[in-house]
């Protein structure tokens, strides 16, 4: 991605990250991560960046590394997914490797990948609005046999207060994301537990753990 070019474009136009954030409808920390290349570019931001940076859409995709060649403004736009039915919703996937910054669900780094679900099916697990629901892919064997490597978990980010012990939560611990059972302790710390008995527990103290949301369902590939 041409980070320097994008930074220069912002300065030339006098456009601040806050203005771009308003154009794409997200937090300005998302803009910073996208331009710095620490978050994959998502097509839903295409119109906003094109408008804010006064660029053609094809050029935006090229500058963000989605296209290998700049092409021209007459190139066809990338194919769009089929329209949603009334009972369908697209849910974004959180890139768990990046953890979470800023302390709000708006700062979740996403992969750009979405999965389509039935609204009525999702209501079996959560009544949170779709924009507060994310997917994450389990990695490793620390939560086996409950969560297997490559299982997809559904995370409700409207639930962030750990009140019930030993529920499964998605959180940022240090610089990476985790999916673990959390147990609040009387001294204010939180015990981080794995279902795999071979993985020892850890303890997070004040400020070390940032809860993303509660895992409300596990989707297993067959």
C-alpha positions as YAML, in Angstrom:
chain: A
units: angstrom
residues:
- id: 1
  name: UNK
  ca: [0.00, 0.00, 0.00]
- id: 2
  name: UNK
  ca: [1.27, 3.48, -0.86]
- id: 3
  name: UNK
  ca: [1.19, 4.95, 2.64]
- id: 4
  name: UNK
  ca: [3.35, 7.97, 1.84]
- id: 5
  name: UNK
  ca: [1.24, 8.83, -1.20]
- id: 6
  name: UNK
  ca: [-1.99, 8.70, 0.81]
- id: 7
  name: UNK
  ca: [-0.50, 10.83, 3.59]
- id: 8
  name: UNK
  ca: [0.67, 13.37, 1.01]
- id: 9
  name: UNK
  ca: [-2.79, 13.41, -0.59]
- id: 10
  name: UNK
  ca: [-4.37, 14.22, 2.78]
- id: 11
  name: UNK
  ca: [-1.92, 17.07, 3.38]
- id: 12
  name: UNK
  ca: [-2.33, 18.49, -0.12]
- id: 13
  name: UNK
  ca: [-6.11, 18.64, 0.27]
- id: 14
  name: UNK
  ca: [-5.96, 19.68, 3.92]
- id: 15
  name: UNK
  ca: [-8.18, 16.76, 4.88]
- id: 16
  name: UNK
  ca: [-7.94, 15.51, 8.46]
- id: 17
  name: UNK
  ca: [-8.58, 11.94, 9.59]
- id: 18
  name: UNK
  ca: [-11.68, 13.18, 11.39]
- id: 19
  name: UNK
  ca: [-13.22, 14.34, 8.10]
- id: 20
  name: UNK
  ca: [-12.41, 11.05, 6.39]
- id: 21
  name: UNK
  ca: [-13.87, 9.18, 9.38]
- id: 22
  name: UNK
  ca: [-17.11, 11.13, 8.95]
- id: 23
  name: UNK
  ca: [-17.16, 10.24, 5.26]
- id: 24
  name: UNK
  ca: [-16.78, 6.50, 5.90]
- id: 25
  name: UNK
  ca: [-18.94, 6.50, 9.01]
- id: 26
  name: UNK
  ca: [-16.32, 5.09, 11.38]
- id: 27
  name: UNK
  ca: [-13.96, 6.22, 14.12]
- id: 28
  name: UNK
  ca: [-10.88, 8.17, 13.03]
- id: 29
  name: UNK
  ca: [-8.61, 5.51, 14.53]
- id: 30
  name: UNK
  ca: [-9.94, 3.22, 11.81]
- id: 31
  name: UNK
  ca: [-8.82, 5.78, 9.20]
- id: 32
  name: UNK
  ca: [-5.33, 5.86, 10.70]
- id: 33
  name: UNK
  ca: [-5.07, 2.07, 10.68]
- id: 34
  name: UNK
  ca: [-6.32, 1.81, 7.10]
- id: 35
  name: UNK
  ca: [-3.91, 4.44, 5.79]
- id: 36
  name: UNK
  ca: [-0.99, 3.01, 7.77]
- id: 37
  name: UNK
  ca: [-1.72, -0.43, 6.40]
- id: 38
  name: UNK
  ca: [-2.32, -2.06, 9.81]
- id: 39
  name: UNK
  ca: [-5.90, -2.94, 8.85]
- id: 40
  name: UNK
  ca: [-7.07, -4.51, 5.56]
- id: 41
  name: UNK
  ca: [-9.07, -2.19, 3.31]
- id: 42
  name: UNK
  ca: [-12.80, -2.94, 3.23]
- id: 43
  name: UNK
  ca: [-14.92, -2.18, 0.14]
- id: 44
  name: UNK
  ca: [-17.58, -0.53, 2.31]
- id: 45
  name: UNK
  ca: [-15.14, 2.37, 2.82]
- id: 46
  name: UNK
  ca: [-14.61, 2.88, -0.91]
- id: 47
  name: UNK
  ca: [-17.19, 5.62, -1.52]
- id: 48
  name: UNK
  ca: [-16.16, 7.56, 1.58]
- id: 49
  name: UNK
  ca: [-12.44, 7.58, 0.74]
- id: 50
  name: UNK
  ca: [-13.11, 8.44, -2.89]
- id: 51
  name: UNK
  ca: [-15.22, 11.42, -1.82]
- id: 52
  name: UNK
  ca: [-12.96, 12.65, 0.99]
- id: 53
  name: UNK
  ca: [-9.71, 12.35, -1.01]
- id: 54
  name: UNK
  ca: [-11.30, 13.48, -4.28]
- id: 55
  name: UNK
  ca: [-10.16, 10.37, -6.11]
- id: 56
  name: UNK
  ca: [-11.69, 7.90, -8.51]
- id: 57
  name: UNK
  ca: [-12.72, 4.59, -6.97]
- id: 58
  name: UNK
  ca: [-10.28, 2.59, -9.08]
- id: 59
  name: UNK
  ca: [-7.43, 4.82, -7.93]
- id: 60
  name: UNK
  ca: [-8.49, 4.39, -4.30]
- id: 61
  name: UNK
  ca: [-8.36, 0.61, -4.68]
- id: 62
  name: UNK
  ca: [-4.93, 0.86, -6.31]
- id: 63
  name: UNK
  ca: [-3.53, 3.14, -3.61]
- id: 64
  name: UNK
  ca: [-4.76, 0.78, -0.90]
- id: 65
  name: UNK
  ca: [-3.18, -2.19, -2.65]
- id: 66
  name: UNK
  ca: [-6.44, -3.90, -3.59]
- id: 67
  name: UNK
  ca: [-5.58, -3.59, -7.30]
- id: 68
  name: UNK
  ca: [-2.11, -4.27, -8.70]
- id: 69
  name: UNK
  ca: [-2.52, -1.72, -11.49]
- id: 70
  name: UNK
  ca: [-4.10, 1.74, -11.37]
- id: 71
  name: UNK
  ca: [-6.19, 1.00, -14.46]
- id: 72
  name: UNK
  ca: [-8.52, 3.79, -15.51]
- id: 73
  name: UNK
  ca: [-11.77, 5.26, -14.30]
- id: 74
  name: UNK
  ca: [-13.73, 3.31, -16.91]
- id: 75
  name: UNK
  ca: [-12.69, -0.03, -15.47]
- id: 76
  name: UNK
  ca: [-15.64, -2.02, -14.17]
- id: 77
  name: UNK
  ca: [-16.22, -1.86, -10.42]
- id: 78
  name: UNK
  ca: [-15.59, -5.01, -8.38]
- id: 79
  name: UNK
  ca: [-18.51, -7.39, -8.36]
- id: 80
  name: UNK
  ca: [-20.98, -6.78, -5.54]
- id: 81
  name: UNK
  ca: [-22.56, -9.57, -3.52]
- id: 82
  name: UNK
  ca: [-26.19, -10.38, -4.24]
- id: 83
  name: UNK
  ca: [-28.69, -8.12, -2.43]
- id: 84
  name: UNK
  ca: [-29.83, -9.07, 1.03]
- id: 85
  name: UNK
  ca: [-33.27, -10.49, 1.62]
- id: 86
  name: UNK
  ca: [-35.36, -9.11, 4.48]
- id: 87
  name: UNK
  ca: [-34.20, -11.94, 6.74]
- id: 88
  name: UNK
  ca: [-30.50, -11.74, 5.86]
- id: 89
  name: UNK
  ca: [-27.66, -9.71, 7.30]
- id: 90
  name: UNK
  ca: [-23.92, -9.53, 6.58]
- id: 91
  name: UNK
  ca: [-21.70, -9.85, 9.65]
- id: 92
  name: UNK
  ca: [-18.09, -8.65, 9.59]
- id: 93
  name: UNK
  ca: [-15.15, -10.76, 10.69]
- id: 94
  name: UNK
  ca: [-12.80, -9.47, 13.34]
- id: 95
  name: UNK
  ca: [-9.11, -10.08, 12.69]
- id: 96
  name: UNK
  ca: [-8.29, -11.49, 16.10]
- id: 97
  name: UNK
  ca: [-4.54, -11.29, 15.47]
- id: 98
  name: UNK
  ca: [-4.71, -7.48, 15.78]
- id: 99
  name: UNK
  ca: [-6.44, -7.42, 19.16]
- id: 100
  name: UNK
  ca: [-8.32, -4.16, 19.71]
- id: 101
  name: UNK
  ca: [-7.36, -0.55, 20.21]
- id: 102
  name: UNK
  ca: [-9.17, 2.44, 21.60]
- id: 103
  name: UNK
  ca: [-11.57, 0.58, 23.87]
- id: 104
  name: UNK
  ca: [-14.75, 0.56, 21.75]
- id: 105
  name: UNK
  ca: [-16.24, -1.91, 19.35]
- id: 106
  name: UNK
  ca: [-15.85, 0.69, 16.56]
- id: 107
  name: UNK
  ca: [-12.10, 0.13, 16.70]
- id: 108
  name: UNK
  ca: [-12.27, -3.57, 15.94]
- id: 109
  name: UNK
  ca: [-9.92, -4.36, 13.05]
- id: 110
  name: UNK
  ca: [-11.87, -6.36, 10.49]
- id: 111
  name: UNK
  ca: [-10.58, -8.64, 7.77]
- id: 112
  name: UNK
  ca: [-12.83, -7.24, 5.04]
- id: 113
  name: UNK
  ca: [-14.59, -10.59, 4.91]
- id: 114
  name: UNK
  ca: [-18.27, -10.89, 5.73]
- id: 115
  name: UNK
  ca: [-20.55, -13.86, 6.28]
- id: 116
  name: UNK
  ca: [-24.27, -13.84, 5.57]
- id: 117
  name: UNK
  ca: [-26.66, -15.07, 8.24]
- id: 118
  name: UNK
  ca: [-30.37, -15.28, 8.78]
- id: 119
  name: UNK
  ca: [-31.59, -12.61, 11.22]
- id: 120
  name: UNK
  ca: [-34.05, -15.05, 12.74]
- id: 121
  name: UNK
  ca: [-31.27, -17.60, 13.26]
- id: 122
  name: UNK
  ca: [-29.05, -15.01, 14.96]
- id: 123
  name: UNK
  ca: [-31.88, -14.05, 17.32]
- id: 124
  name: UNK
  ca: [-31.58, -17.48, 18.90]
- id: 125
  name: UNK
  ca: [-28.28, -16.29, 20.39]
- id: 126
  name: UNK
  ca: [-28.44, -12.50, 20.63]
- id: 127
  name: UNK
  ca: [-30.80, -9.58, 20.08]
- id: 128
  name: UNK
  ca: [-27.93, -7.15, 19.51]
- id: 129
  name: UNK
  ca: [-28.13, -5.10, 16.27]
- id: 130
  name: UNK
  ca: [-26.04, -6.52, 13.39]
- id: 131
  name: UNK
  ca: [-23.45, -3.75, 13.65]
- id: 132
  name: UNK
  ca: [-22.67, -4.93, 17.19]
- id: 133
  name: UNK
  ca: [-22.10, -8.54, 16.13]
- id: 134
  name: UNK
  ca: [-18.76, -9.78, 14.82]
- id: 135
  name: UNK
  ca: [-17.28, -13.09, 13.85]
- id: 136
  name: UNK
  ca: [-13.87, -14.39, 14.86]
- id: 137
  name: UNK
  ca: [-11.98, -17.54, 13.93]
- id: 138
  name: UNK
  ca: [-10.59, -19.64, 16.70]
- id: 139
  name: UNK
  ca: [-6.91, -20.48, 16.42]
- id: 140
  name: UNK
  ca: [-4.89, -23.05, 18.27]
- id: 141
  name: UNK
  ca: [-6.05, -25.67, 20.75]
- id: 142
  name: UNK
  ca: [-6.29, -23.75, 24.02]
- id: 143
  name: UNK
  ca: [-10.11, -23.94, 24.08]
- id: 144
  name: UNK
  ca: [-10.42, -27.53, 22.90]
- id: 145
  name: UNK
  ca: [-12.68, -29.43, 22.96]
- id: 146
  name: UNK
  ca: [-15.21, -26.56, 23.25]
- id: 147
  name: UNK
  ca: [-13.75, -24.53, 20.37]
- id: 148
  name: UNK
  ca: [-11.69, -26.26, 17.72]
- id: 149
  name: UNK
  ca: [-9.03, -24.71, 15.53]
- id: 150
  name: UNK
  ca: [-10.77, -22.81, 12.67]
- id: 151
  name: UNK
  ca: [-14.20, -22.80, 14.36]
- id: 152
  name: UNK
  ca: [-16.04, -19.52, 13.87]
- id: 153
  name: UNK
  ca: [-17.42, -17.83, 16.96]
- id: 154
  name: UNK
  ca: [-20.15, -15.20, 17.04]
- id: 155
  name: UNK
  ca: [-19.28, -12.29, 19.32]
- id: 156
  name: UNK
  ca: [-21.91, -9.95, 20.80]
- id: 157
  name: UNK
  ca: [-20.07, -6.66, 21.45]
- id: 158
  name: UNK
  ca: [-23.06, -5.18, 23.27]
- id: 159
  name: UNK
  ca: [-22.02, -7.38, 26.21]
- id: 160
  name: UNK
  ca: [-18.70, -6.27, 27.66]
- id: 161
  name: UNK
  ca: [-19.15, -6.42, 31.43]
- id: 162
  name: UNK
  ca: [-17.92, -9.70, 32.86]
- id: 163
  name: UNK
  ca: [-20.41, -10.45, 35.61]
- id: 164
  name: UNK
  ca: [-20.98, -14.19, 35.26]
- id: 165
  name: UNK
  ca: [-17.93, -16.31, 35.93]
- id: 166
  name: UNK
  ca: [-16.54, -18.74, 33.36]
- id: 167
  name: UNK
  ca: [-18.55, -17.60, 30.34]
- id: 168
  name: UNK
  ca: [-16.55, -17.46, 27.08]
- id: 169
  name: UNK
  ca: [-15.47, -13.99, 26.00]
- id: 170
  name: UNK
  ca: [-13.51, -12.39, 23.19]
- id: 171
  name: UNK
  ca: [-10.98, -9.90, 24.48]
- id: 172
  name: UNK
  ca: [-7.73, -8.13, 23.77]
- id: 173
  name: UNK
  ca: [-4.94, -9.10, 26.13]
- id: 174
  name: UNK
  ca: [-1.70, -7.33, 25.47]
- id: 175
  name: UNK
  ca: [-1.34, -6.83, 21.72]
- id: 176
  name: UNK
  ca: [-3.43, -9.76, 20.51]
- id: 177
  name: UNK
  ca: [-6.96, -11.05, 20.68]
- id: 178
  name: UNK
  ca: [-8.02, -14.01, 22.79]
- id: 179
  name: UNK
  ca: [-11.09, -16.19, 23.14]
- id: 180
  name: UNK
  ca: [-11.18, -17.55, 26.70]
- id: 181
  name: UNK
  ca: [-13.30, -18.14, 29.74]
- id: 182
  name: UNK
  ca: [-13.07, -15.18, 32.10]
- id: 183
  name: UNK
  ca: [-13.57, -15.28, 35.86]
- id: 184
  name: UNK
  ca: [-13.76, -11.99, 37.79]
- id: 185
  name: UNK
  ca: [-11.90, -12.19, 41.09]
- id: 186
  name: UNK
  ca: [-12.64, -10.41, 44.40]
- id: 187
  name: UNK
  ca: [-9.49, -8.25, 44.13]
- id: 188
  name: UNK
  ca: [-10.64, -6.83, 40.76]
- id: 189
  name: UNK
  ca: [-8.39, -8.98, 38.63]
- id: 190
  name: UNK
  ca: [-9.71, -11.40, 36.01]
- id: 191
  name: UNK
  ca: [-8.66, -15.02, 35.72]
- id: 192
  name: UNK
  ca: [-8.15, -16.10, 32.09]
- id: 193
  name: UNK
  ca: [-9.02, -19.77, 31.70]
- id: 194
  name: UNK
  ca: [-8.57, -22.28, 28.89]
- id: 195
  name: UNK
  ca: [-10.70, -25.38, 28.42]
- id: 196
  name: UNK
  ca: [-7.61, -27.35, 27.45]
- id: 197
  name: UNK
  ca: [-6.25, -28.63, 30.80]
- id: 198
  name: UNK
  ca: [-2.70, -28.48, 29.43]
- id: 199
  name: UNK
  ca: [-2.86, -24.67, 29.09]
- id: 200
  name: UNK
  ca: [-2.24, -22.94, 32.44]
- id: 201
  name: UNK
  ca: [-4.49, -20.05, 33.54]
- id: 202
  name: UNK
  ca: [-3.35, -16.45, 33.52]
- id: 203
  name: UNK
  ca: [-4.43, -13.43, 35.54]
- id: 204
  name: UNK
  ca: [-5.11, -9.98, 34.08]
- id: 205
  name: UNK
  ca: [-4.90, -6.94, 36.29]
- id: 206
  name: UNK
  ca: [-6.29, -3.43, 35.89]
- id: 207
  name: UNK
  ca: [-5.91, -2.16, 32.32]
- id: 208
  name: UNK
  ca: [-4.41, -5.33, 30.90]
- id: 209
  name: UNK
  ca: [-7.62, -6.85, 29.55]
- id: 210
  name: UNK
  ca: [-9.98, -5.17, 27.09]
- id: 211
  name: UNK
  ca: [-13.21, -7.11, 26.65]
- id: 212
  name: UNK
  ca: [-14.58, -7.11, 23.09]
- id: 213
  name: UNK
  ca: [-17.78, -9.03, 23.73]
- id: 214
  name: UNK
  ca: [-19.31, -12.32, 24.78]
- id: 215
  name: UNK
  ca: [-19.12, -15.40, 22.60]
- id: 216
  name: UNK
  ca: [-22.77, -16.35, 22.09]
- id: 217
  name: UNK
  ca: [-22.42, -19.12, 19.51]
- id: 218
  name: UNK
  ca: [-19.89, -21.39, 17.85]
- id: 219
  name: UNK
  ca: [-20.19, -22.26, 14.15]
- id: 220
  name: UNK
  ca: [-18.37, -25.45, 13.26]
- id: 221
  name: UNK
  ca: [-17.52, -26.42, 9.69]
- id: 222
  name: UNK
  ca: [-18.60, -29.93, 8.74]
...
